Amino acid sequence: MVLEEKLKKELKEFFKQNKKPELLATYLFYLEHKYPIAPVLFPMEKKIYQNLGLLTEALEKSGKLWRETEIKVLFGKQSVNRETKKIYICPFSGKAFGNNTCLNPQDAIYDWVSKCPENKERAAGMKVKRFFVSEDPEVIAEYIEERKEPIIKTVFSSAVSGKLFNSKKAVLDDFKANFIKKMSLVEVQSQNRFEIDEDFLAVIKEHLSQEKVAQFVEDLSEDDSFEASIAHWF
């Protein structure tokens, strides 16, 4: 058990922020900074894990974090297509509505020209509602834009929230932000509401022994700046 200078500095800051801290609280603080211990609670399972990395690793192995799925991506709706027989055209912007792609094309063109930013014509202070109508196949053909074929894309579904994300990283970011709670080792040790992951419990049992706590105090006593706190513990 070695107290590096960086760890001593963190302990000194801990003593500044906590007047006369208890020995066990100090020792648990030491463990959190000495080892990769940053407890997280996963409320959905009511279980505490040693750190976020081990939690996500366990969930990923059991298929409880994300699932790969496929979605079909469509590209834009055609205003005019090869089945269109009649079109309504805005003379200001060129916007067209087809009789088969719009439920009420005549209402749609009226609404469009009344709001069209390129329509500068006025009648009695109101924008004019002037438009063209054509049933000529050659005119209609000029307005047909070929639609891209749909593509199949692999995405990731969060097993926790059910939401779709573009990448595993996005799933993980959402999980970190919304579905875990960080805890201190003191909070873990003093609670009995939640189960502690078996591997994490083994780590706690390994380090939380009378001999190791005594060794910690002995190592701490080699630095005179901790003398007052050690005296308080004794």
C-alpha positions as CSV (number, residue, x, y, z in Angstrom):
1,M,0.0,0.0,0.0
2,V,1.8,3.1,-1.3
3,L,0.6,6.7,-0.8
4,E,1.8,8.5,-3.9
5,E,2.2,12.3,-3.7
6,K,-0.9,12.8,-5.9
7,L,-3.0,10.7,-3.6
8,K,-1.7,12.5,-0.5
9,K,-2.6,15.8,-2.1
10,E,-6.2,14.5,-2.8
11,L,-6.4,13.3,0.8
12,K,-5.3,16.7,2.2
13,E,-8.0,18.4,0.1
14,F,-10.5,15.9,1.4
15,F,-9.5,16.8,5.0
16,K,-9.9,20.5,4.2
17,Q,-13.5,19.9,2.9
18,N,-14.5,17.5,5.7
19,K,-13.6,18.6,9.3
20,K,-12.6,15.6,11.4
21,P,-13.8,12.9,8.9
22,E,-14.3,9.4,10.3
23,L,-11.6,6.9,9.6
24,L,-13.8,4.6,7.5
25,A,-15.0,7.5,5.3
26,T,-11.4,8.6,4.7
27,Y,-10.3,5.1,3.9
28,L,-13.2,4.6,1.4
29,F,-12.2,7.9,-0.2
30,Y,-8.7,6.6,-0.5
31,L,-9.9,3.4,-2.2
32,E,-11.9,5.4,-4.7
33,H,-8.8,7.3,-5.8
34,K,-6.3,4.5,-5.5
35,Y,-8.3,2.0,-7.6
36,P,-10.7,2.2,-10.6
37,I,-13.7,2.5,-8.3
38,A,-16.4,5.0,-9.3
39,P,-19.6,3.3,-8.2
40,V,-22.7,3.7,-10.4
41,L,-26.2,2.6,-9.7
42,F,-28.3,1.1,-12.5
43,P,-31.8,1.8,-11.1
44,M,-33.6,-0.4,-13.6
45,E,-31.9,-3.5,-12.1
46,K,-31.5,-1.9,-8.6
47,K,-27.8,-2.9,-8.7
48,I,-24.6,-1.1,-8.0
49,Y,-21.5,-1.7,-10.2
50,Q,-17.9,-0.8,-9.6
51,N,-17.7,1.7,-12.4
52,L,-19.5,2.7,-15.6
53,G,-17.2,0.7,-17.8
54,L,-17.9,-2.5,-16.0
55,L,-21.6,-1.8,-16.0
56,T,-21.8,-1.1,-19.8
57,E,-19.6,-4.2,-20.4
58,A,-21.9,-6.4,-18.4
59,L,-25.0,-5.0,-20.1
60,E,-23.5,-5.3,-23.6
61,K,-22.5,-8.9,-23.0
62,S,-26.1,-9.8,-21.9
63,G,-27.7,-7.8,-24.7
64,K,-29.3,-5.3,-22.4
65,L,-27.7,-2.1,-23.7
66,W,-28.4,-2.0,-27.4
67,R,-29.7,-4.0,-30.3
68,E,-28.8,-3.6,-34.0
69,T,-31.8,-3.1,-36.2
70,E,-32.5,-2.0,-39.8
71,I,-34.6,0.9,-41.0
72,K,-35.7,1.9,-44.5
73,V,-34.9,5.5,-45.4
74,L,-37.1,7.2,-48.0
75,F,-36.1,10.3,-49.9
76,G,-38.7,13.0,-50.3
77,K,-42.2,12.8,-51.5
78,Q,-42.7,13.5,-55.2
79,S,-45.1,16.4,-56.0
80,V,-45.5,15.2,-59.5
81,N,-44.9,11.6,-60.8
82,R,-45.6,9.5,-63.9
83,E,-49.2,8.8,-62.8
84,T,-50.0,12.5,-62.5
85,K,-52.7,13.7,-65.0
86,K,-53.2,17.3,-63.9
87,I,-51.0,19.8,-62.2
88,Y,-51.5,23.2,-60.5
89,I,-48.5,25.5,-60.9
90,C,-47.4,28.6,-59.0
91,P,-46.3,31.2,-61.6
92,F,-44.0,32.9,-59.1
93,S,-42.0,30.1,-57.7
94,G,-42.7,27.2,-60.1
95,K,-44.0,25.0,-57.2
96,A,-46.4,22.4,-58.6
97,F,-49.1,20.2,-57.0
98,G,-50.2,17.0,-58.7
99,N,-53.8,15.7,-58.7
100,N,-52.6,12.3,-57.4
101,T,-50.0,13.3,-54.9
102,C,-52.0,15.9,-53.0
103,L,-55.3,15.3,-51.3
104,N,-56.8,18.7,-52.3
105,P,-54.4,20.2,-54.9
106,Q,-56.6,23.2,-55.7
107,D,-56.8,24.2,-52.0
108,A,-53.0,23.5,-51.7
109,I,-52.1,25.9,-54.6
110,Y,-54.4,28.6,-53.3
111,D,-52.8,28.4,-49.9
112,W,-49.3,28.3,-51.5
113,V,-49.6,31.4,-53.7
114,S,-51.2,33.4,-50.9
115,K,-48.1,32.8,-48.8
116,C,-45.4,32.5,-51.5
117,P,-42.5,34.8,-50.7
118,E,-41.9,35.4,-54.4
119,N,-45.5,36.5,-55.1
120,K,-45.2,40.3,-55.2
121,E,-48.5,40.9,-57.0
122,R,-51.3,42.6,-55.0
123,A,-55.0,43.1,-55.4
124,A,-56.8,45.3,-52.9
125,G,-53.8,45.0,-50.6
126,M,-53.8,41.2,-50.7
127,K,-51.5,38.8,-52.5
128,V,-53.2,37.7,-55.7
129,K,-54.1,34.0,-55.9
130,R,-53.2,33.4,-59.5
131,F,-51.9,30.0,-60.8
132,F,-51.7,27.8,-63.8
133,V,-53.3,24.5,-64.6
134,S,-52.1,22.0,-67.1
135,E,-53.1,18.5,-68.3
136,D,-50.5,18.4,-71.1
137,P,-48.4,15.2,-70.5
138,E,-45.3,17.1,-71.9
139,V,-45.7,20.0,-69.5
140,I,-46.3,17.5,-66.6
141,A,-43.2,15.6,-67.6
142,E,-41.1,18.7,-67.1
143,Y,-42.1,18.8,-63.4
144,I,-41.3,15.1,-62.6
145,E,-38.3,14.7,-60.4
146,E,-37.0,11.2,-60.1
147,R,-37.1,9.9,-56.6
148,K,-34.1,8.2,-55.1
149,E,-34.4,4.6,-54.2
150,P,-34.9,3.9,-50.5
151,I,-31.9,2.6,-48.7
152,I,-31.6,0.2,-45.8
153,K,-29.6,1.5,-42.9
154,T,-28.3,-0.2,-39.8
155,V,-29.1,1.7,-36.6
156,F,-29.0,0.9,-32.9
157,S,-32.0,0.6,-30.6
158,S,-31.5,1.3,-26.9
159,A,-32.6,-1.7,-24.9
160,V,-33.3,0.6,-22.0
161,S,-35.3,3.4,-23.6
162,G,-36.3,1.9,-26.9
163,K,-35.1,4.9,-28.8
164,L,-33.2,4.7,-32.1
165,F,-29.7,6.1,-32.5
166,N,-27.3,6.3,-35.3
167,S,-24.3,4.8,-33.4
168,K,-23.4,2.8,-30.3
169,K,-21.7,5.9,-28.9
170,A,-25.0,7.8,-29.1
171,V,-26.8,5.0,-27.3
172,L,-24.0,5.1,-24.6
173,D,-24.2,8.9,-24.3
174,D,-27.9,8.7,-23.7
175,F,-27.5,5.9,-21.2
176,K,-24.9,7.8,-19.2
177,A,-27.0,11.0,-19.2
178,N,-30.3,9.5,-18.2
179,F,-30.2,6.0,-16.8
180,I,-27.4,5.8,-14.2
181,K,-26.7,7.5,-10.9
182,K,-23.1,8.0,-9.6
183,M,-22.4,7.1,-6.0
184,S,-19.6,7.4,-3.6
185,L,-18.1,4.4,-1.9
186,V,-19.4,5.7,1.4
187,E,-22.9,5.8,0.1
188,V,-22.5,2.2,-1.2
189,Q,-21.2,0.9,2.1
190,S,-23.9,2.6,4.1
191,Q,-27.0,1.6,2.1
192,N,-29.0,-1.6,2.0
193,R,-31.6,-0.8,-0.6
194,F,-29.7,-2.0,-3.7
195,E,-27.9,-5.2,-4.6
196,I,-24.1,-4.9,-5.2
197,D,-22.7,-6.6,-8.2
198,E,-20.8,-9.8,-7.2
199,D,-17.5,-8.7,-8.7
200,F,-17.7,-5.3,-7.0
201,L,-18.6,-6.9,-3.7
202,A,-15.5,-9.1,-4.0
203,V,-13.4,-6.0,-4.4
204,I,-14.9,-4.3,-1.4
205,K,-14.4,-7.4,0.7
206,E,-10.8,-7.7,-0.4
207,H,-9.9,-4.1,0.7
208,L,-12.3,-3.5,3.6
209,S,-10.4,-5.5,6.2
210,Q,-9.1,-4.4,9.7
211,E,-5.5,-5.2,8.6
212,K,-5.7,-3.0,5.5
213,V,-7.3,-0.1,7.3
214,A,-4.6,-0.3,10.0
215,Q,-1.9,-0.4,7.3
216,F,-3.5,2.7,5.7
217,V,-3.3,4.6,9.0
218,E,0.3,3.5,9.5
219,D,1.3,4.8,6.0
220,L,-0.6,8.0,6.6
221,S,1.2,8.6,9.9
222,E,4.5,8.9,8.0
223,D,3.3,12.4,6.9
224,D,3.2,14.8,9.8
225,S,0.4,16.9,8.1
226,F,-2.1,14.1,8.9
227,E,-1.1,13.9,12.6
228,A,-4.2,15.7,13.9
229,S,-6.6,13.5,12.0
230,I,-4.9,10.3,13.1
231,A,-5.0,11.5,16.7
232,H,-8.7,12.1,16.4
233,W,-9.2,8.5,15.1
234,F,-7.3,7.0,18.0
